Amino acid sequence: MPQLFAQQRWHYLRHLICAPHFQGARDTLAESNPGVKLPKLTLATVVRQDGSGTTYAFTKHLDAVSDTWRNRYGPATLVNWPGNAMRAQGNEGVAGLIQHANGSIGYVGYEFAHQLGLRMALVENKNGEFIQPSEESCKAALASAEMPESLRIYVPDPPGAGVYPIVTFSWILLYKNYEDATRAAAIHDLFRWCLQDGQQYSPKLGYVELPPNVVTKALAALDATMPNVAASRNGNSTP
């Protein structure tokens, strides 16, 4: 959008997502941004037309904070969006429409918004603060997560001061057994590097470094998934 706006939590959900063309959306933005002169534009939401983990993370948050959203849609990788939303394939497609369509608002992975220099809205968190997505605010959100041994966890509405409320982990699915031992070793070493030395490159790419406790559990899960490779790397052998 031409200017950067903060959005109230409930009205953001109700007007900008469910009915962005209503005058209520403009009124809500005005209330949330006192002293800011709003441009006379029709608001248009931009959404994914394909199944997406990004959509799931976004709607998982909406599900956590809005009874209306939860009762109508719930969390999903693919949504029959209300209104006349513009649809695009992939994060790159959504980002492209947002870049070139006046009055548009949509959701993409932070890495795309960061790399393309998109203007990002401040979203109200559980503490009532309007927070812009950043390495610090997203890292603070993930730090509150108590990672289980299964590594399956969602953080749909994290508590705490200064946290951005829409965050998610990413997962990798690996086979336990590979016919090619060399390939198995290479895969194991690649993801061990990703979890350790590779973390330093996350901020430049628009991602957040994993909290140390998550790294520890992820490394243990990697070794447990590929025990033969892990044993050989530790100088041991398994029958």
C-alpha positions in Angstrom: 0.0 0.0 0.0 1.1 3.6 -0.5 1.7 4.0 3.3 2.4 1.7 6.2 -0.5 1.1 8.5 -1.0 -0.6 11.8 -4.1 -2.8 12.1 -6.3 -3.6 15.0 -6.4 -7.3 15.6 -10.1 -8.0 15.5 -11.0 -5.5 12.9 -8.0 -6.5 10.7 -9.5 -10.0 10.6 -13.1 -9.0 10.1 -12.7 -6.2 7.5 -9.4 -6.5 5.7 -9.6 -10.3 5.3 -13.3 -11.1 5.3 -14.6 -8.0 3.7 -11.9 -5.6 2.5 -14.2 -3.7 0.2 -16.4 -2.5 3.0 -16.1 1.1 4.3 -15.6 -0.5 7.7 -12.1 -1.5 6.6 -11.2 2.1 5.9 -12.7 3.3 9.2 -10.8 0.6 11.1 -7.5 1.7 9.5 -8.2 5.3 10.4 -9.0 4.4 14.0 -5.7 2.4 14.2 -3.6 5.2 12.7 -4.6 8.5 14.2 -3.1 11.5 12.3 -2.4 9.5 9.2 -4.2 10.6 6.0 -5.5 7.5 4.2 -5.4 7.4 0.4 -8.7 7.0 -1.4 -8.2 3.5 -2.7 -10.2 0.3 -2.8 -8.5 -2.3 -0.7 -7.8 -5.6 -2.4 -6.6 -8.8 -0.7 -4.0 -10.9 -2.5 -4.0 -14.6 -1.5 -2.5 -17.9 -2.6 -4.4 -20.0 -5.1 -2.4 -23.1 -4.4 -2.0 -25.2 -1.3 0.6 -23.6 0.9 2.3 -23.9 4.3 2.4 -20.1 4.3 -1.4 -20.1 4.1 -1.6 -22.6 6.9 0.6 -20.6 9.2 -1.4 -17.4 8.5 -4.8 -19.1 8.9 -3.6 -20.9 12.0 -3.0 -17.5 13.6 -6.5 -16.3 12.4 -8.0 -19.4 13.9 -6.3 -18.7 17.2 -7.5 -15.1 17.5 -10.9 -15.0 15.8 -14.0 -17.1 16.6 -15.5 -15.9 13.4 -12.6 -17.2 11.3 -12.5 -20.4 13.3 -16.2 -21.1 12.8 -16.1 -20.3 9.0 -12.8 -21.6 7.8 -10.3 -22.8 10.4 -6.6 -23.4 9.6 -6.0 -24.8 6.1 -3.4 -24.9 3.4 -6.0 -23.9 0.8 -8.8 -21.5 1.6 -11.9 -20.5 -0.3 -11.3 -16.8 0.4 -14.2 -14.5 0.8 -14.8 -11.5 -1.4 -13.0 -10.7 -4.6 -9.5 -11.6 -3.5 -6.8 -11.6 -6.2 -5.2 -15.1 -6.4 -1.6 -15.9 -7.3 0.6 -19.0 -7.5 3.4 -19.2 -4.8 4.9 -16.6 -2.5 6.6 -15.0 -5.5 3.2 -14.6 -7.3 1.5 -13.0 -4.3 4.5 -10.7 -3.7 4.5 -9.6 -7.3 0.8 -8.6 -7.2 1.3 -6.8 -4.0 4.2 -4.9 -5.5 2.3 -3.7 -8.5 -1.3 -3.4 -7.4 -2.3 -0.1 -5.6 -4.3 -0.7 -2.5 -3.4 -4.3 -2.2 -2.6 -6.2 1.0 -1.7 -9.8 1.3 0.5 -12.4 3.1 3.8 -13.9 2.0 6.8 -15.5 3.8 8.9 -12.9 5.5 11.9 -14.0 3.4 10.1 -12.7 0.2 8.9 -9.5 1.8 12.4 -8.9 3.2 14.2 -9.6 -0.1 11.8 -7.6 -2.2 11.6 -4.6 0.1 7.8 -4.9 0.5 6.2 -2.6 3.1 5.1 -4.7 6.0 2.2 -3.9 8.3 2.4 -3.8 12.1 0.1 -6.5 13.5 -1.3 -6.5 17.0 0.1 -9.2 19.2 -1.3 -10.9 22.3 0.0 -8.1 24.5 -1.9 -5.5 22.6 1.3 -4.2 20.9 1.5 -3.4 17.2 4.7 -5.2 16.0 6.5 -5.1 12.7 8.0 -8.4 11.5 11.8 -8.5 12.0 14.5 -10.9 12.9 14.2 -9.8 16.6 10.4 -9.9 16.9 10.1 -13.3 15.2 13.0 -14.7 17.2 11.3 -13.5 20.4 8.1 -15.3 19.3 9.8 -18.6 18.6 11.7 -18.4 21.9 8.4 -18.9 23.8 7.8 -22.3 22.1 8.3 -25.4 24.2 9.5 -27.9 21.6 8.3 -31.4 22.2 10.4 -34.5 21.4 8.3 -35.1 18.3 9.3 -31.6 17.0 5.7 -31.0 16.0 4.6 -27.7 17.3 2.7 -24.6 16.1 3.0 -21.1 17.6 -0.3 -19.5 16.4 -0.5 -16.6 18.9 2.7 -16.4 21.0 2.7 -14.4 24.2 5.3 -11.9 25.3 6.4 -8.3 24.8 7.8 -7.3 21.4 6.8 -10.6 19.6 5.4 -10.7 16.1 2.3 -12.9 16.3 2.5 -14.8 13.0 5.5 -17.2 13.0 6.1 -20.9 12.2 8.8 -23.5 12.1 9.7 -25.3 8.9 10.3 -29.1 8.7 12.2 -31.5 6.6 11.0 -35.0 6.0 13.8 -37.7 5.6 13.8 -41.4 5.0 15.2 -43.6 7.7 16.9 -45.9 5.1 18.7 -45.1 1.8 20.0 -47.7 -0.5 23.0 -45.6 -1.3 25.2 -45.1 1.8 27.1 -42.2 0.3 23.9 -40.4 -0.4 22.6 -41.1 3.1 25.8 -39.6 4.6 25.6 -36.6 2.4 22.0 -35.9 3.4 22.8 -36.3 7.0 25.8 -34.0 6.8 23.9 -31.4 4.9 21.1 -31.0 7.5 23.6 -31.2 10.4 25.3 -28.2 8.7 22.0 -26.5 8.3 21.3 -26.9 12.0 24.7 -25.7 13.1 27.1 -23.6 11.0 24.4 -22.8 8.4 22.3 -20.9 10.9 24.5 -17.9 10.6 23.2 -17.3 7.1 19.5 -17.2 8.1 19.1 -13.5 8.8 20.5 -12.4 5.4 18.0 -14.7 3.7 15.1 -13.4 5.7 14.8 -16.3 8.1 15.3 -16.6 11.9 18.0 -18.6 13.6 16.6 -21.5 15.5 16.7 -21.2 19.3 19.5 -23.4 20.8 17.1 -25.8 22.6 15.4 -26.4 19.2 18.7 -27.1 17.5 19.6 -29.6 20.2 16.4 -31.5 19.8 16.5 -31.3 16.0 20.1 -32.7 15.9 19.0 -35.6 18.2 16.1 -36.3 15.9 18.4 -36.3 12.8 20.7 -38.8 14.4 17.8 -41.0 15.5 16.4 -40.9 12.0 19.7 -42.0 10.4 21.4 -43.9 13.2 23.9 -45.8 11.0 25.3 -42.5 9.5 25.3 -40.8 13.0 27.2 -43.8 14.4 29.8 -43.7 11.7 30.2 -39.9 12.2 30.8 -40.5 15.9 33.4 -43.2 15.3 31.1 -46.0 16.2 29.4 -48.8 14.2 26.0 -50.4 14.5 25.2 -54.1 13.6 
